[in-house]
């Protein structure tokens, strides 16, 4: 049977360059995943490097110690319209859920921001060890969704250290803002920020607005931060797709 007649049975992330004709060794986590899925040598699989390159190949070896893939073809995927997420330092499990769903929806970058009310959350997601967990969750989500682009994770920062890409529209999610559809109707880059459990303090909101952030609302109800983040990215991604 020709390989082109089959569909890949799984997608794996590979941090090494993907080149047609090359053989790539999977990470320990990816090899474990292949064993759990009961894949076999000769199965057709997809690889993603998280930087826009996708490859199709066959599982050329799989044992208890390692797994390798022989690459047949590669293809570059277009970069999706930029949506940059600036999430609050909050409950770590909710942050991991948000990281997973944001990756599936194709966000461009992720930065955790420490707000005043972040300090009252326990256990909260911050620091290098937690950042590694975010990275792992994002890789897993990229593999599950078959995506080509892994979000770029930026260092945690305070409110005055929020990274804003050049020419990006600054959107602050706030229940009392204008509808998000009005703020996200363009095709340019958008950066989203929102507060932790309990929301932003009045002076924090004022500081952001003074820096050019426009308030935008998703619903009349107060949303948990992970719900707000997922919903906002989904709305913006749908707008961008409609404008293609």
C-alpha positions as CSV (number, residue, x, y, z in Angstrom):
1,X,0.0,0.0,0.0
2,X,1.3,3.5,-0.8
3,X,1.9,5.7,2.2
4,X,0.0,8.6,0.6
5,X,-3.2,6.5,0.9
6,X,-2.9,6.5,4.7
7,X,-3.5,9.1,7.3
8,X,-1.1,9.7,10.2
9,X,-2.2,7.9,13.3
10,X,-0.5,10.3,15.7
11,X,1.4,13.6,15.9
12,X,4.6,14.1,17.9
13,X,6.6,17.2,18.7
14,X,10.3,17.1,17.6
15,X,12.7,19.8,18.7
16,X,15.2,19.0,16.0
17,X,15.1,20.3,12.4
18,X,12.7,18.3,10.2
19,X,14.3,17.4,6.9
20,X,12.9,15.1,4.2
21,X,15.0,11.9,4.2
22,X,16.3,12.3,7.7
23,X,15.6,10.1,10.7
24,X,14.5,11.8,13.9
25,X,14.7,10.4,17.4
26,X,11.6,11.2,19.5
27,X,11.9,12.6,23.0
28,X,11.4,10.2,25.9
29,X,7.9,11.6,26.5
30,X,6.9,11.2,22.8
31,X,8.3,7.6,22.7
32,X,6.3,6.8,25.8
33,X,3.2,8.2,24.1
34,X,3.8,6.0,21.1
35,X,4.1,2.9,23.3
36,X,0.9,3.9,25.2
37,X,-1.0,4.3,21.9
38,X,0.3,0.8,20.9
39,X,1.9,2.1,17.7
40,X,4.0,-0.3,15.6
41,X,7.0,0.1,13.3
42,X,5.7,1.1,9.9
43,X,2.9,3.3,11.2
44,X,2.5,6.6,9.5
45,X,3.0,9.5,11.9
46,X,3.2,13.3,11.7
47,X,5.8,15.5,13.3
48,X,5.7,19.2,14.3
49,X,8.6,21.3,15.3
50,X,6.4,24.0,16.8
51,X,7.9,26.6,14.5
52,X,5.7,26.0,11.5
53,X,7.2,22.9,10.0
54,X,5.2,19.8,9.7
55,X,6.5,16.4,8.5
56,X,5.1,13.1,7.5
57,X,7.1,9.9,8.1
58,X,7.0,6.3,9.3
59,X,7.8,5.0,12.7
60,X,11.1,3.3,11.9
61,X,11.9,1.9,15.4
62,X,10.1,1.6,18.7
63,X,11.3,-0.2,21.8
64,X,11.5,0.4,25.6
65,X,14.3,2.8,25.2
66,X,13.7,4.9,22.1
67,X,11.6,5.6,19.1
68,X,12.6,7.0,15.7
69,X,10.8,8.4,12.7
70,X,12.0,8.3,9.1
71,X,10.8,11.5,7.4
72,X,9.2,11.3,4.0
73,X,8.0,14.9,3.3
74,X,7.9,18.3,5.0
75,X,5.7,21.3,4.7
76,X,5.7,24.8,6.1
77,X,2.4,26.1,7.6
78,X,1.4,29.7,7.5
79,X,1.6,31.7,10.8
80,X,-1.9,32.3,12.1
81,X,-3.0,35.9,12.9
82,X,-1.2,36.9,16.1
83,X,-3.1,36.7,19.3
84,X,-0.9,37.2,22.3
85,X,-2.1,36.1,25.8
86,X,-1.1,37.9,29.0
87,X,-2.5,35.7,31.7
88,X,-2.7,36.4,35.5
89,X,-0.7,34.4,37.9
90,X,-3.4,32.3,39.5
91,X,-4.4,28.8,40.5
92,X,-1.9,26.6,38.8
93,X,-4.3,23.9,37.6
94,X,-6.5,26.5,36.0
95,X,-3.4,28.1,34.4
96,X,-2.4,24.7,32.9
97,X,-5.9,24.2,31.5
98,X,-5.7,27.7,29.9
99,X,-2.3,26.9,28.5
100,X,-3.6,23.7,26.9
101,X,-6.6,25.4,25.3
102,X,-4.8,28.5,24.2
103,X,-2.3,26.2,22.4
104,X,-5.1,24.4,20.6
105,X,-6.5,27.7,19.5
106,X,-3.1,28.9,18.2
107,X,-2.0,31.7,20.4
108,X,1.3,33.3,19.5
109,X,2.7,34.0,22.9
110,X,2.1,33.6,26.6
111,X,3.2,35.6,29.6
112,X,2.1,35.3,33.2
113,X,1.5,38.6,35.0
114,X,1.6,39.1,38.7
115,X,-1.2,41.3,39.9
116,X,-1.9,42.3,43.5
117,X,-4.6,39.7,44.0
118,X,-2.3,37.0,42.5
119,X,-0.5,37.1,45.8
120,X,-3.5,35.7,47.7
121,X,-3.9,32.6,45.5
122,X,-2.5,29.3,46.7
123,X,-1.3,27.1,45.1
124,X,-0.4,29.6,42.3
125,X,1.5,28.9,39.1
126,X,4.7,30.8,39.0
127,X,8.5,30.3,38.8
128,X,10.8,28.2,36.6
129,X,9.4,24.8,37.7
130,X,5.9,25.8,36.9
131,X,7.0,27.3,33.6
132,X,8.4,23.9,32.6
133,X,4.9,22.4,33.4
134,X,3.3,25.0,31.1
135,X,5.8,24.1,28.4
136,X,5.0,20.4,28.7
137,X,1.2,21.0,28.7
138,X,1.6,23.2,25.6
139,X,3.6,20.5,23.7
140,X,1.0,17.9,24.6
141,X,-1.8,20.2,23.3
142,X,0.1,20.9,20.1
143,X,0.5,17.1,19.5
144,X,-3.2,16.4,20.3
145,X,-4.4,19.2,18.0
146,X,-1.9,18.6,15.2
147,X,-0.8,22.2,15.3
148,X,2.3,23.6,13.7
149,X,3.0,26.6,16.0
150,X,3.9,26.4,19.6
151,X,3.2,29.5,21.7
152,X,6.3,31.4,22.8
153,X,6.4,31.6,26.5
154,X,7.8,34.8,28.0
155,X,9.2,35.3,31.5
156,X,6.7,36.1,34.2
157,X,6.4,39.8,34.9
158,X,4.7,42.5,36.9
159,X,2.1,44.8,35.5
160,X,4.7,47.3,34.3
161,X,6.6,44.6,32.5
162,X,3.8,43.3,30.3
163,X,5.3,42.5,26.9
164,X,3.4,44.3,24.1
165,X,4.4,43.4,20.5
166,X,4.8,46.4,18.1
167,X,1.6,47.7,16.6
168,X,-0.6,45.3,18.6
169,X,-4.1,46.3,19.7
170,X,-4.1,46.2,23.5
171,X,-7.3,44.6,25.0
172,X,-8.1,44.4,28.7
173,X,-10.9,41.9,29.4
174,X,-13.4,43.6,31.7
175,X,-17.1,43.0,32.3
176,X,-17.8,46.8,32.0
177,X,-16.0,47.2,28.7
178,X,-17.4,47.5,25.1
179,X,-18.2,44.1,23.4
180,X,-15.0,42.3,22.4
181,X,-16.2,42.0,18.8
182,X,-15.6,45.7,18.4
183,X,-12.1,45.6,19.7
184,X,-11.1,42.4,17.8
185,X,-12.6,43.1,14.4
186,X,-9.3,43.9,12.7
187,X,-6.7,41.6,11.2
188,X,-3.7,42.9,13.0
189,X,-2.0,41.5,16.1
190,X,-3.9,41.6,19.4
191,X,-2.6,41.3,22.9
192,X,-5.1,40.2,25.6
193,X,-4.7,40.8,29.4
194,X,-7.1,39.9,32.2
195,X,-7.0,39.7,35.9
196,X,-6.8,36.8,38.5
197,X,-9.4,35.5,40.9
198,X,-11.1,38.6,42.4
199,X,-10.1,40.8,39.4
200,X,-7.9,43.8,39.1
201,X,-7.6,46.5,41.7
202,X,-8.9,49.9,40.6
203,X,-5.5,51.5,40.4
204,X,-4.2,48.5,38.3
205,X,-7.0,48.9,35.8
206,X,-6.4,52.7,35.7
207,X,-2.7,52.1,35.1
208,X,-3.4,49.8,32.1
209,X,-5.9,52.2,30.6
210,X,-3.4,55.0,30.9
211,X,-1.0,52.8,28.9
212,X,-3.4,52.4,26.0
213,X,-5.3,49.3,27.0
214,X,-9.0,49.3,25.9
215,X,-11.6,47.5,28.0
216,X,-13.6,44.8,26.3
217,X,-16.4,42.5,27.6
218,X,-17.3,38.9,26.8
219,X,-20.4,38.5,28.9
220,X,-22.6,40.2,31.5
221,X,-21.5,37.7,34.2
222,X,-18.1,37.6,35.9
223,X,-16.0,34.9,34.4
224,X,-13.3,32.8,35.9
225,X,-9.9,33.9,34.4
226,X,-9.4,30.6,32.5
227,X,-12.9,30.8,31.0
228,X,-12.4,34.4,30.0
229,X,-9.1,33.6,28.3
230,X,-10.3,30.6,26.4
231,X,-13.5,32.4,25.3
232,X,-11.7,35.5,24.2
233,X,-9.1,33.7,22.1
234,X,-11.9,31.6,20.5
235,X,-13.9,34.7,19.6
236,X,-10.8,36.4,18.1
237,X,-9.7,33.4,16.2
238,X,-13.2,33.1,14.7
239,X,-13.1,36.7,13.6
240,X,-9.6,36.3,12.1
241,X,-10.8,33.2,10.2
242,X,-13.9,35.0,8.9
243,X,-11.6,37.8,7.6
244,X,-9.4,35.5,5.5
